[in-house]
Amino acid sequence: MTTTAPAAPAALASTGATVELVDVEKHYGAHRALAGLSLRIEPGEFVSLLGPSGCGKTTALRALAGLEAVDAGTVRIDGSDVSAVPVNRRDIGMVFQQYSLFPHMTVRQNVAFGLEMRKVAAAARRERVVEALDMVHLAEFADRYPHQLSGGQQQRVALARALVTRPRVLLLDEPLSALDAKVRVSLRDEIRRIQSDLGITTVFVTHDQEEALAVSDRIAVMRAGNIEQVGTPEELYRSPASAFTADFVGQSNRMHGDLRGGDVFVYGFTVPAIDRAAADGPVVAYVRPEDVAFASEGITGTVVSSSFLGSIRRTTVRLDDDTIVTVQHEVGDRRVAGEPVAVRLTGAPVAVAPLA
């Protein structure tokens, strides 16, 4: 038996707003957290800011929310400059890593709080709270207190509270990182479903590439206060524009090669470079694990370990020159530590970087 998720109430639906960060800078003393960052997000789009700790992604989100004043550049929502507009007037909903629920209030009261601050009439307030709780499957918990809920349920309350005010933009600051793996995946998918149903423009901050790849229309990969590359999950994974993106998004094997005329020569194999205009010379080729395969002959080495991951296996191989590579392959092909093997490259295009 299958269950159908409830459709988002029409009353909570949004037309979505255009969001723009234009040449935004933010300094903390001598440290430049945002270095002239520019990004445009279309109405109804789900965009993730992805990057390592300290890259500026949370600062960018806080600047968009009005929680951080920018030192240069502009923040625009639907074309209006809101750089000097206080946070409570930007019409933005936020969900944080910490649930930030009022412990002395029931679920119903927590969700209604923002409507009370906006002086929404009692009857309309009750109706909208019921709709929001139905949307996150928590109607039956309306009279419980936060301490009576699981972590995932508390985060659903936080999401309902953010959406009940019908904001133009929804901001999510690593909202799933405090949850266990199974709950995290379930709530991740739920957030994406609700966002899609409502049509609300959403910015999602995460350092978890799997989360970003799973839910985003586009991903902005950040590095040192700026954007390294923006694209769909498929574009970033299959066509990374830099070595940083190739190394950060998904797994890659680093293999030394020689670039000549847009082709990379690696261990006797020839594979095309994604950037055909890259300068000739010694390079590091970033080869995805699924683009390496076991073969009867090829690059020889020895199995170090093999991991069962459900639908696939990943096997680590130490090549004869001590280079470590990971091979992604079918579950039925079992390899054991110490086993001599040969691998080949499938010929898929690779990102390259000059060999330092």
C-alpha contacts under 8 A as a table, 3 or more apart, distances in Angstrom:
res1	aa1	res2	aa2	distance
6	P	134	D	7.59
6	P	135	M	6.37
7	A	135	M	7.32
7	A	197	D	6.91
8	A	12	L	7.00
8	A	13	A	7.01
8	A	135	M	6.06
8	A	194	I	6.60
8	A	197	D	5.67
8	A	198	L	6.18
9	P	12	L	5.46
9	P	13	A	6.59
9	P	131	E	6.43
9	P	135	M	7.58
10	A	13	A	5.08
11	A	128	R	7.69
12	L	128	R	7.83
12	L	131	E	7.97
12	L	132	A	7.79
12	L	163	L	7.34
12	L	164	V	6.80
12	L	166	R	5.73
12	L	198	L	6.78
13	A	166	R	7.35
13	A	197	D	7.41
13	A	198	L	4.36
13	A	199	G	6.55
13	A	200	I	7.46
14	S	166	R	6.90
14	S	167	P	7.73
14	S	168	R	6.80
14	S	198	L	5.57
14	S	199	G	5.48
14	S	200	I	5.35
15	T	43	P	7.15
15	T	44	G	7.04
15	T	168	R	7.72
15	T	199	G	6.06
15	T	200	I	6.57
16	G	43	P	4.44
16	G	44	G	4.65
16	G	45	E	7.94
16	G	168	R	5.74
16	G	169	V	6.86
16	G	199	G	5.81
16	G	200	I	4.51
16	G	201	T	4.94
17	A	42	E	7.06
17	A	43	P	4.59
17	A	44	G	6.88
17	A	77	I	6.47
17	A	78	D	5.52
17	A	168	R	5.60
17	A	169	V	6.45
17	A	200	I	7.38
17	A	201	T	5.91
18	T	40	R	7.41
18	T	41	I	5.80
18	T	42	E	4.91
18	T	43	P	4.82
18	T	76	R	7.91
18	T	77	I	5.64
18	T	78	D	4.72
18	T	79	G	7.21
18	T	201	T	7.42
19	V	40	R	5.83
19	V	41	I	5.03
19	V	42	E	6.67
19	V	43	P	7.66
19	V	75	V	7.73
19	V	76	R	5.82
19	V	77	I	4.74
19	V	78	D	6.38
19	V	79	G	7.84
19	V	201	T	7.97
20	E	38	S	7.31
20	E	39	L	5.67
20	E	40	R	4.43
20	E	41	I	6.24
20	E	75	V	5.85
20	E	76	R	4.98
20	E	77	I	6.46
20	E	79	G	7.92
21	L	24	V	6.16
21	L	37	L	6.78
21	L	38	S	4.95
21	L	39	L	5.12
21	L	40	R	6.46
21	L	64	L	7.56
21	L	73	G	7.62
21	L	74	T	6.11
21	L	75	V	4.83
21	L	76	R	6.49
22	V	36	G	7.48
22	V	37	L	6.47
22	V	38	S	4.43
22	V	39	L	6.60
22	V	73	G	5.52
22	V	74	T	5.24
22	V	75	V	6.41
22	V	76	R	8.00
23	D	35	A	7.70
23	D	36	G	4.03
23	D	37	L	4.90
23	D	38	S	5.05
23	D	72	A	7.08
23	D	73	G	4.66
23	D	74	T	6.86
24	V	34	L	6.54
24	V	35	A	6.86
24	V	36	G	4.66
24	V	37	L	4.93
24	V	38	S	6.52
24	V	70	V	6.63
24	V	71	D	7.44
24	V	72	A	5.47
24	V	73	G	4.16
24	V	74	T	6.08
24	V	75	V	7.57
25	E	32	R	7.34
25	E	33	A	7.34
25	E	34	L	4.66
25	E	35	A	5.08
25	E	36	G	4.96
25	E	37	L	6.70
25	E	70	V	6.02
25	E	71	D	5.48
25	E	72	A	4.96
25	E	73	G	6.31
26	K	32	R	5.96
26	K	33	A	5.46
26	K	34	L	4.87
26	K	35	A	7.07
26	K	59	T	7.98
26	K	69	A	7.79
26	K	70	V	5.30
26	K	71	D	5.18
26	K	72	A	7.07
27	H	30	A	6.77
27	H	31	H	5.64
27	H	32	R	4.40
27	H	33	A	5.63
27	H	34	L	7.03
27	H	71	D	6.86
28	Y	31	H	5.14
28	Y	32	R	6.33
28	Y	33	A	6.93
29	G	32	R	7.76
32	R	35	A	6.17
32	R	225	G	7.09
33	A	54	G	7.87
33	A	55	C	7.34
33	A	56	G	5.41
33	A	59	T	7.08
33	A	224	A	7.20
33	A	225	G	5.13
34	L	37	L	6.14
34	L	56	G	5.97
34	L	59	T	7.40
34	L	60	A	7.17
34	L	224	A	7.52
34	L	225	G	4.03
34	L	226	N	6.18
35	A	224	A	7.60
35	A	225	G	5.00
35	A	226	N	5.58
36	G	72	A	7.86
36	G	73	G	7.29
36	G	225	G	7.81
36	G	226	N	6.75
37	L	225	G	6.99
37	L	226	N	5.05
37	L	227	I	6.58
38	S	226	N	7.92
38	S	227	I	7.69
41	I	45	E	6.48
41	I	47	V	7.13
41	I	201	T	7.69
42	E	45	E	5.50
42	E	201	T	7.28
43	P	199	G	7.84
43	P	200	I	7.23
43	P	201	T	5.45
44	G	196	S	7.63
44	G	199	G	4.69
44	G	200	I	4.74
44	G	201	T	4.09
44	G	202	T	7.08
45	E	199	G	7.75
45	E	200	I	7.30
45	E	201	T	5.04
45	E	202	T	6.22
45	E	217	D	6.36
45	E	218	R	7.92
46	F	195	Q	7.79
46	F	201	T	6.13
46	F	202	T	4.76
46	F	203	V	6.08
46	F	204	F	7.43
46	F	215	V	7.62
46	F	216	S	5.34
46	F	217	D	5.27
46	F	218	R	6.77
47	V	202	T	6.26
47	V	203	V	5.06
47	V	204	F	6.21
47	V	216	S	5.51
47	V	217	D	5.94
47	V	218	R	5.00
47	V	219	I	5.50
47	V	220	A	7.19
48	S	203	V	5.67
48	S	204	F	4.49
48	S	205	V	5.67
48	S	206	T	7.06
48	S	212	A	5.94
48	S	216	S	6.06
48	S	218	R	6.65
48	S	219	I	4.78
48	S	220	A	6.10
49	L	57	K	5.83
49	L	203	V	7.21
49	L	204	F	6.10
49	L	205	V	4.84
49	L	206	T	6.37
49	L	219	I	6.11
49	L	220	A	4.99
49	L	221	V	6.14
49	L	222	M	6.79
50	L	57	K	6.97
50	L	205	V	6.34
50	L	206	T	5.42
50	L	207	H	5.42
50	L	208	D	7.36
50	L	209	Q	6.93
50	L	212	A	7.03
50	L	219	I	6.79
50	L	220	A	6.07
50	L	221	V	4.87
50	L	222	M	5.97
51	G	55	C	6.06
51	G	57	K	7.00
51	G	206	T	7.27
51	G	207	H	5.36
51	G	221	V	5.65
51	G	222	M	4.98
51	G	223	R	6.41
51	G	248	F	7.77
52	P	55	C	5.78
52	P	207	H	5.84
52	P	222	M	7.80
52	P	223	R	7.45
53	S	56	G	7.86
53	S	207	H	7.20
54	G	57	K	7.74
54	G	224	A	7.30
55	C	222	M	5.96
55	C	223	R	4.90
55	C	224	A	4.69
55	C	225	G	5.30
55	C	226	N	7.65
56	G	59	T	5.10
56	G	60	A	6.12
56	G	222	M	7.23
56	G	223	R	7.50
56	G	224	A	6.74
56	G	225	G	4.82
56	G	226	N	7.48
57	K	60	A	5.13
57	K	61	L	6.40
57	K	205	V	6.41
57	K	222	M	6.79
57	K	225	G	7.59
58	T	61	L	4.99
58	T	62	R	6.11
58	T	173	D	6.86
58	T	205	V	6.54
59	T	62	R	5.04
59	T	63	A	6.06
59	T	68	E	7.35
60	A	63	A	5.09
60	A	64	L	6.25
61	L	64	L	5.06
61	L	65	A	6.22
61	L	171	L	7.14
61	L	173	D	7.51
61	L	203	V	7.63
61	L	205	V	7.43
62	R	65	A	4.94
62	R	66	G	6.04
62	R	67	L	4.94
62	R	68	E	5.44
63	A	66	G	5.13
63	A	67	L	5.92
63	A	68	E	4.69
63	A	69	A	6.19
63	A	70	V	6.35
63	A	75	V	7.74
64	L	67	L	7.69
64	L	68	E	7.99
64	L	75	V	6.37
65	A	68	E	7.61
65	A	87	V	5.96
65	A	90	R	7.27
65	A	92	I	6.75
65	A	171	L	7.70
66	G	69	A	6.45
66	G	83	S	7.27
66	G	84	A	8.00
66	G	85	V	7.16
66	G	86	P	5.96
66	G	87	V	4.61
66	G	90	R	7.64
67	L	87	V	6.34
69	A	83	S	7.30
69	A	84	A	7.67
70	V	73	G	7.06
70	V	74	T	7.74
70	V	83	S	7.20
74	T	81	D	6.43
74	T	82	V	7.59
74	T	83	S	5.70
75	V	81	D	5.71
75	V	82	V	5.67
75	V	83	S	5.07
76	R	79	G	5.40
76	R	80	S	5.10
76	R	81	D	4.44
76	R	82	V	5.57
76	R	83	S	7.23
77	I	80	S	5.38
77	I	81	D	6.74
77	I	82	V	6.81
81	D	84	A	7.77
82	V	85	V	4.86
82	V	90	R	7.12
85	V	89	R	6.45
85	V	90	R	6.62
86	P	89	R	5.61
86	P	90	R	6.75
87	V	90	R	5.48
87	V	91	D	7.91
87	V	92	I	7.84
88	N	91	D	6.84
88	N	92	I	7.94
91	D	167	P	5.04
91	D	168	R	5.90
91	D	169	V	7.11
92	I	167	P	5.00
92	I	168	R	5.98
92	I	169	V	4.97
92	I	170	L	5.90
92	I	171	L	7.25
93	G	162	A	4.55
93	G	163	L	6.33
93	G	165	T	7.67
93	G	167	P	5.58
93	G	168	R	7.84
93	G	169	V	6.26
93	G	170	L	4.74
93	G	171	L	6.10
94	M	159	L	7.94
94	M	162	A	5.69
94	M	170	L	5.84
94	M	171	L	4.71
94	M	172	L	5.87
94	M	173	D	7.68
95	V	99	Y	7.39
95	V	158	A	6.16
95	V	159	L	6.12
95	V	162	A	6.59
95	V	170	L	7.94
95	V	171	L	6.35
95	V	172	L	4.89
95	V	173	D	6.24
95	V	175	P	6.28
96	F	99	Y	6.16
96	F	100	S	7.50
96	F	172	L	6.11
96	F	173	D	4.87
96	F	174	E	6.45
96	F	175	P	5.18
97	Q	173	D	6.04
97	Q	174	E	5.19
97	Q	175	P	4.11
97	Q	176	L	6.49
97	Q	177	S	6.55
97	Q	178	A	6.67
98	Q	175	P	7.32
98	Q	178	A	7.72
99	Y	154	Q	6.38
99	Y	155	Q	5.69
99	Y	158	A	6.04
100	S	158	A	7.54
101	L	110	N	6.63
101	L	146	P	6.93
101	L	154	Q	7.73
101	L	158	A	6.92
102	F	105	M	5.52
102	F	110	N	6.45
102	F	146	P	7.63
103	P	106	T	7.70
103	P	145	Y	6.65
103	P	146	P	5.80
103	P	147	H	7.11
104	H	145	Y	7.15
105	M	108	R	7.83
105	M	109	Q	5.53
105	M	110	N	5.89
105	M	145	Y	6.27
105	M	146	P	7.77
106	T	109	Q	5.08
106	T	110	N	6.11
106	T	142	A	6.72
106	T	143	D	5.36
106	T	144	R	5.31
106	T	145	Y	4.46
106	T	146	P	6.90
107	V	110	N	5.13
107	V	111	V	6.28
107	V	141	F	6.91
107	V	142	A	4.90
107	V	143	D	5.94
107	V	144	R	5.85
107	V	145	Y	5.90
107	V	146	P	6.75
107	V	157	V	6.70
108	R	111	V	5.34
108	R	112	A	6.15
108	R	129	V	6.80
108	R	142	A	4.80
108	R	143	D	6.25
109	Q	112	A	5.01
109	Q	113	F	6.02
110	N	113	F	5.34
110	N	157	V	7.73
110	N	161	R	6.81
111	V	114	G	7.03
111	V	129	V	6.28
111	V	157	V	6.84
111	V	158	A	7.55
111	V	160	A	6.32
111	V	161	R	4.23
111	V	162	A	7.92
111	V	164	V	7.10
112	A	115	L	5.33
112	A	116	E	6.29
112	A	125	R	6.68
112	A	126	R	7.71
112	A	129	V	6.06
112	A	161	R	7.06
112	A	164	V	7.74
113	F	116	E	5.15
113	F	117	M	6.40
113	F	161	R	7.78
114	G	117	M	5.11
114	G	118	R	6.41
114	G	161	R	7.23
114	G	164	V	7.88
114	G	165	T	6.54
115	L	118	R	5.00
115	L	119	K	6.30
115	L	120	V	5.42
115	L	125	R	6.40
115	L	164	V	7.57
115	L	165	T	6.18
116	E	119	K	4.98
116	E	120	V	5.89
116	E	125	R	7.73
117	M	120	V	7.78
120	V	124	A	6.72
120	V	125	R	5.99
121	A	124	A	5.46
121	A	125	R	5.96
122	A	125	R	4.92
122	A	126	R	6.17
123	A	126	R	5.29
123	A	127	E	6.41
124	A	127	E	5.14
124	A	128	R	6.16
125	R	128	R	5.26
125	R	129	V	6.14
126	R	129	V	5.25
126	R	130	V	6.29
127	E	130	V	5.28
127	E	131	E	6.29
128	R	131	E	5.00
128	R	132	A	6.09
128	R	164	V	6.37
129	V	132	A	5.09
129	V	133	L	6.14
129	V	164	V	6.60
130	V	133	L	5.24
130	V	134	D	6.05
130	V	139	A	6.64
131	E	134	D	5.12
131	E	135	M	6.19
132	A	135	M	5.09
132	A	136	V	6.67
132	A	160	A	5.26
132	A	161	R	7.68
132	A	163	L	7.17
132	A	164	V	5.83
133	L	136	V	5.30
133	L	137	H	6.06
133	L	138	L	5.00
133	L	139	A	4.92
133	L	142	A	7.59
133	L	157	V	7.49
133	L	160	A	6.21
134	D	137	H	4.97
134	D	138	L	5.96
134	D	139	A	5.20
135	M	138	L	7.74
135	M	160	A	7.69
135	M	194	I	7.56
136	V	156	R	5.99
136	V	157	V	7.64
136	V	159	L	7.91
136	V	160	A	6.69
136	V	190	E	7.94
137	H	140	E	7.98
138	L	141	F	5.30
138	L	142	A	6.73
138	L	153	Q	7.64
138	L	156	R	7.78
138	L	157	V	7.69
139	A	142	A	5.50
140	E	143	D	7.85
141	F	144	R	5.42
144	R	148	Q	6.25
144	R	149	L	7.59
145	Y	148	Q	5.46
145	Y	149	L	7.16
146	P	149	L	5.42
146	P	154	Q	6.34
147	H	150	S	7.80
149	L	152	G	7.98
149	L	153	Q	5.73
149	L	154	Q	6.03
150	S	153	Q	5.15
150	S	154	Q	6.19
151	G	154	Q	5.12
151	G	155	Q	6.30
151	G	178	A	7.88
151	G	179	L	6.49
152	G	155	Q	5.16
152	G	156	R	6.31
152	G	179	L	6.64
152	G	183	V	6.36
152	G	184	R	7.73
152	G	187	L	7.22
153	Q	156	R	4.98
153	Q	157	V	6.36
154	Q	157	V	5.05
154	Q	158	A	6.35
155	Q	158	A	4.91
155	Q	159	L	6.20
155	Q	175	P	7.41
156	R	159	L	4.95
156	R	160	A	6.17
156	R	187	L	7.94
157	V	160	A	5.06
157	V	161	R	6.09
158	A	161	R	5.07
158	A	162	A	6.24
159	L	162	A	5.10
159	L	163	L	6.28
160	A	163	L	5.17
160	A	164	V	5.90
161	R	164	V	5.46
161	R	165	T	7.44
162	A	165	T	6.63
162	A	167	P	7.69
162	A	170	L	7.49
163	L	166	R	5.42
163	L	167	P	6.47
163	L	170	L	7.68
164	V	167	P	7.93
167	P	170	L	6.80
168	R	200	I	6.56
168	R	201	T	6.92
169	V	200	I	6.12
169	V	201	T	5.02
169	V	202	T	5.86
169	V	203	V	7.89
170	L	200	I	6.80
170	L	201	T	6.23
170	L	202	T	4.71
170	L	203	V	6.43
171	L	202	T	5.83
171	L	203	V	4.97
171	L	204	F	6.08
172	L	175	P	5.98
172	L	202	T	7.57
172	L	203	V	6.18
172	L	204	F	4.67
172	L	205	V	6.09
173	D	204	F	6.16
173	D	205	V	4.92
173	D	206	T	7.03
174	E	177	S	5.82
174	E	204	F	7.16
174	E	205	V	5.39
174	E	206	T	5.07
174	E	207	H	7.85
175	P	178	A	7.45
176	L	179	L	5.59
176	L	184	R	5.59
176	L	187	L	7.66
176	L	188	R	7.36
177	S	184	R	7.52
179	L	183	V	6.26
179	L	184	R	5.56
180	D	183	V	5.59
180	D	184	R	5.90
181	A	184	R	5.03
181	A	185	V	6.34
182	K	185	V	5.38
182	K	186	S	6.35
183	V	186	S	5.09
183	V	187	L	6.02
184	R	187	L	5.31
184	R	188	R	5.89
185	V	188	R	5.01
185	V	189	D	6.30
186	S	189	D	5.39
186	S	190	E	6.28
187	L	190	E	4.79
187	L	191	I	6.05
188	R	191	I	5.27
188	R	192	R	6.42
188	R	211	E	7.37
188	R	215	V	7.44
189	D	192	R	5.14
189	D	193	R	6.21
189	D	215	V	7.23
190	E	193	R	5.06
190	E	194	I	6.17
191	I	194	I	5.22
191	I	195	Q	5.99
192	R	195	Q	5.09
192	R	196	S	6.04
192	R	215	V	6.03
193	R	196	S	5.21
193	R	197	D	6.14
194	I	197	D	5.08
194	I	198	L	6.05
195	Q	198	L	5.23
195	Q	199	G	5.86
195	Q	200	I	5.80
195	Q	201	T	7.84
195	Q	202	T	7.38
196	S	199	G	5.15
196	S	200	I	7.23
206	T	209	Q	7.49
206	T	211	E	7.47
206	T	212	A	6.99
208	D	211	E	5.49
208	D	212	A	6.53
209	Q	212	A	5.03
209	Q	213	L	6.02
209	Q	248	F	7.97
209	Q	249	V	6.17
209	Q	250	G	7.04
210	E	213	L	5.18
210	E	214	A	6.07
210	E	250	G	7.96
211	E	214	A	5.20
211	E	215	V	6.39
212	A	215	V	5.71
212	A	216	S	5.68
212	A	219	I	6.87
212	A	233	P	7.77
213	L	216	S	6.02
213	L	219	I	7.72
213	L	233	P	5.21
216	S	219	I	6.30
216	S	232	T	7.45
216	S	233	P	7.02
217	D	232	T	5.90
217	D	233	P	7.31
218	R	230	V	6.80
218	R	231	G	5.14
218	R	232	T	4.23
218	R	233	P	6.25
219	I	230	V	5.60
219	I	231	G	5.60
219	I	232	T	6.04
219	I	233	P	6.44
219	I	236	L	7.89
220	A	227	I	6.32
220	A	228	E	7.42
220	A	229	Q	5.89
220	A	230	V	4.37
220	A	231	G	6.79
221	V	227	I	5.77
221	V	228	E	5.49
221	V	229	Q	5.39
221	V	230	V	6.29
221	V	245	T	7.07
222	M	225	G	6.70
222	M	226	N	5.58
222	M	227	I	4.40
222	M	228	E	5.41
222	M	229	Q	7.41
223	R	226	N	5.53
223	R	227	I	6.12
223	R	228	E	6.05
227	I	230	V	7.27
228	E	242	S	7.78
228	E	244	F	7.94
228	E	245	T	7.24
229	Q	236	L	7.70
229	Q	240	P	7.87
229	Q	241	A	6.79
229	Q	245	T	7.28
230	V	236	L	7.55
231	G	234	E	7.83
231	G	235	E	5.63
231	G	236	L	5.84
232	T	235	E	5.11
232	T	236	L	6.28
233	P	236	L	5.32
233	P	237	Y	6.17
234	E	237	Y	5.21
234	E	238	R	5.84
234	E	239	S	7.77
235	E	238	R	5.38
235	E	239	S	5.14
235	E	240	P	6.88
236	L	239	S	5.46
236	L	240	P	4.87
236	L	241	A	7.67
236	L	245	T	7.18
236	L	246	A	7.70
236	L	249	V	7.11
237	Y	240	P	6.07
237	Y	246	A	7.07
237	Y	249	V	6.29
237	Y	250	G	6.71
239	S	274	I	6.42
239	S	351	A	7.42
240	P	243	A	7.35
240	P	245	T	5.57
240	P	246	A	5.26
240	P	274	I	7.82
240	P	351	A	6.46
241	A	245	T	6.75
241	A	246	A	7.63
241	A	274	I	7.98
241	A	275	D	7.58
241	A	351	A	7.37
242	S	245	T	5.36
242	S	246	A	6.32
242	S	351	A	6.89
242	S	352	V	7.55
242	S	353	A	7.52
243	A	246	A	5.03
243	A	247	D	5.98
243	A	286	Y	7.43
243	A	351	A	6.37
243	A	352	V	6.24
243	A	353	A	5.74
244	F	247	D	5.16
244	F	248	F	5.97
245	T	248	F	5.09
245	T	249	V	5.68
246	A	249	V	5.67
246	A	250	G	7.23
246	A	251	Q	7.88
246	A	252	S	6.89
246	A	286	Y	6.64
246	A	351	A	6.57
247	D	250	G	7.01
247	D	251	Q	6.59
247	D	252	S	5.93
247	D	286	Y	7.25
248	F	251	Q	7.37
250	G	288	R	7.98
251	Q	288	R	6.19
251	Q	289	P	6.89
252	S	286	Y	5.36
252	S	287	V	5.22
252	S	288	R	4.55
252	S	289	P	6.31
253	N	285	A	7.73
253	N	286	Y	5.44
253	N	287	V	4.90
253	N	288	R	6.03
253	N	289	P	6.68
253	N	324	I	7.67
253	N	325	V	5.51
253	N	326	T	6.57
254	R	284	V	6.04
254	R	285	A	5.71
254	R	286	Y	4.97
254	R	287	V	6.51
254	R	325	V	7.64
255	M	266	V	7.22
255	M	284	V	5.55
255	M	285	A	5.15
255	M	286	Y	6.58
255	M	287	V	7.24
255	M	323	T	7.53
256	H	266	V	6.59
256	H	282	P	7.36
256	H	283	V	5.92
256	H	284	V	4.66
256	H	285	A	6.05
256	H	355	L	7.66
257	G	264	V	6.13
257	G	265	F	5.36
257	G	266	V	4.56
257	G	267	Y	7.31
257	G	282	P	5.91
257	G	283	V	5.39
257	G	284	V	6.11
257	G	285	A	6.48
258	D	264	V	5.45
258	D	265	F	5.16
258	D	266	V	6.82
258	D	280	D	7.46
258	D	281	G	5.60
258	D	282	P	4.51
258	D	283	V	5.75
259	L	262	G	6.41
259	L	263	D	5.59
259	L	264	V	4.39
259	L	265	F	6.40
259	L	279	A	7.46
259	L	280	D	4.89
259	L	281	G	5.21
259	L	282	P	6.17
259	L	283	V	6.44
260	R	263	D	5.40
260	R	264	V	6.36
260	R	265	F	7.83
260	R	279	A	7.98
260	R	280	D	4.99
260	R	281	G	6.81
261	G	276	R	7.34
261	G	277	A	7.84
261	G	280	D	6.64
262	G	272	P	6.19
262	G	273	A	5.57
262	G	275	D	7.16
262	G	276	R	4.30
262	G	277	A	6.30
262	G	278	A	6.71
262	G	280	D	7.67
263	D	270	T	6.45
263	D	271	V	5.70
263	D	272	P	4.43
263	D	273	A	5.51
263	D	276	R	7.47
264	V	270	T	5.60
264	V	271	V	5.29
264	V	272	P	5.96
264	V	273	A	6.24
264	V	285	A	7.65
265	F	268	G	6.20
265	F	269	F	5.62
265	F	270	T	4.66
265	F	271	V	6.65
266	V	269	F	5.13
266	V	270	T	6.33
266	V	271	V	7.72
267	Y	299	I	6.81
269	F	344	R	7.73
269	F	345	L	6.74
269	F	347	G	7.91
270	T	347	G	6.96
271	V	345	L	7.95
271	V	347	G	4.91
271	V	348	A	6.46
271	V	349	P	5.99
271	V	350	V	7.18
272	P	276	R	7.53
272	P	347	G	7.28
272	P	348	A	7.12
272	P	349	P	4.80
272	P	350	V	6.53
273	A	276	R	5.58
273	A	278	A	7.98
273	A	349	P	5.31
273	A	350	V	5.02
273	A	351	A	5.92
273	A	352	V	6.67
274	I	349	P	5.43
274	I	350	V	5.45
274	I	351	A	5.43
274	I	352	V	7.69
275	D	278	A	5.59
275	D	351	A	7.02
275	D	352	V	7.73
281	G	354	P	7.27
282	P	354	P	6.18
282	P	355	L	5.46
283	V	352	V	6.13
283	V	353	A	5.38
283	V	354	P	4.34
283	V	355	L	4.36
284	V	352	V	5.51
284	V	353	A	5.28
284	V	354	P	6.25
284	V	355	L	5.54
285	A	350	V	6.17
285	A	351	A	5.92
285	A	352	V	4.59
285	A	353	A	6.80
286	Y	350	V	5.72
286	Y	351	A	5.32
286	Y	352	V	6.10
287	V	291	D	6.44
287	V	292	V	7.50
287	V	350	V	5.77
287	V	351	A	7.51
288	R	291	D	5.23
288	R	292	V	7.10
288	R	350	V	7.97
289	P	292	V	5.49
289	P	314	R	7.84
289	P	325	V	7.69
289	P	326	T	5.34
289	P	327	V	4.75
289	P	328	Q	5.01
290	E	293	A	7.18
290	E	327	V	6.30
290	E	328	Q	4.77
290	E	329	H	6.85
291	D	327	V	7.77
291	D	328	Q	7.86
291	D	345	L	5.96
291	D	346	T	5.25
291	D	347	G	7.23
291	D	348	A	6.27
292	V	326	T	7.65
292	V	327	V	5.44
292	V	328	Q	7.13
292	V	343	V	6.63
292	V	344	R	5.78
292	V	345	L	4.74
292	V	346	T	5.96
293	A	327	V	6.19
293	A	328	Q	7.41
293	A	329	H	7.14
293	A	343	V	5.40
293	A	344	R	5.40
293	A	345	L	6.35
293	A	346	T	6.78
294	F	327	V	7.62
294	F	341	V	7.21
294	F	342	A	5.87
294	F	343	V	4.30
294	F	344	R	6.29
295	A	298	G	6.44
295	A	341	V	7.76
295	A	342	A	5.45
295	A	343	V	5.11
295	A	344	R	6.14
296	S	342	A	6.30
296	S	343	V	7.85
297	E	300	T	7.54
297	E	342	A	5.41
297	E	343	V	7.01
297	E	344	R	7.78
298	G	342	A	5.19
298	G	343	V	5.35
298	G	344	R	5.39
299	I	319	L	7.17
299	I	342	A	5.14
299	I	343	V	5.14
299	I	344	R	6.20
300	T	319	L	5.90
300	T	320	D	6.18
300	T	340	P	7.42
300	T	341	V	5.83
300	T	342	A	4.29
300	T	343	V	6.50
301	G	317	V	6.29
301	G	318	R	5.40
301	G	319	L	3.90
301	G	320	D	5.00
301	G	340	P	5.89
301	G	341	V	5.52
301	G	342	A	6.13
301	G	343	V	7.98
302	T	317	V	5.49
302	T	318	R	5.32
302	T	319	L	6.38
302	T	320	D	7.60
302	T	337	A	7.59
302	T	338	G	5.72
302	T	339	E	5.56
302	T	340	P	4.48
302	T	341	V	5.73
303	V	306	S	7.67
303	V	315	T	7.13
303	V	316	T	6.01
303	V	317	V	4.42
303	V	318	R	6.31
303	V	335	R	7.15
303	V	336	V	6.48
303	V	337	A	4.94
303	V	338	G	5.24
303	V	339	E	5.29
303	V	340	P	6.43
303	V	341	V	6.93
304	V	315	T	7.58
304	V	316	T	5.41
304	V	317	V	5.37
304	V	318	R	6.38
304	V	336	V	7.77
304	V	337	A	4.93
304	V	338	G	6.30
305	S	315	T	5.81
305	S	316	T	5.32
305	S	317	V	7.33
305	S	335	R	7.91
305	S	336	V	6.63
305	S	337	A	5.18
306	S	313	R	6.93
306	S	314	R	5.78
306	S	315	T	4.08
306	S	316	T	6.15
306	S	334	R	7.82
306	S	335	R	6.40
306	S	336	V	6.71
306	S	337	A	7.37
307	S	313	R	5.57
307	S	314	R	5.29
307	S	315	T	6.18
308	F	312	I	6.59
308	F	313	R	4.77
308	F	314	R	6.85
308	F	331	V	7.11
309	L	312	I	5.37
309	L	313	R	5.52
309	L	314	R	7.42
310	G	313	R	7.43
310	G	331	V	7.59
311	S	330	E	7.47
311	S	331	V	6.43
312	I	328	Q	6.89
312	I	329	H	5.96
312	I	330	E	5.20
312	I	331	V	5.00
313	R	328	Q	5.77
313	R	329	H	5.41
313	R	330	E	5.98
313	R	331	V	5.27
314	R	326	T	6.41
314	R	327	V	5.53
314	R	328	Q	4.50
314	R	329	H	6.38
315	T	326	T	5.57
315	T	327	V	5.18
315	T	328	Q	6.53
315	T	329	H	7.90
315	T	335	R	7.30
316	T	324	I	6.92
316	T	325	V	5.79
316	T	326	T	4.49
316	T	327	V	6.38
317	V	324	I	5.76
317	V	325	V	5.34
317	V	326	T	6.17
317	V	327	V	7.52
318	R	321	D	7.88
318	R	322	D	5.54
318	R	323	T	5.73
318	R	324	I	4.60
318	R	325	V	6.49
319	L	322	D	5.16
319	L	323	T	5.21
319	L	324	I	6.22
319	L	325	V	7.46
320	D	323	T	7.34
329	H	333	D	7.17
330	E	333	D	5.79
331	V	334	R	6.93
335	R	339	E	7.00
336	V	339	E	5.73
345	L	348	A	7.75
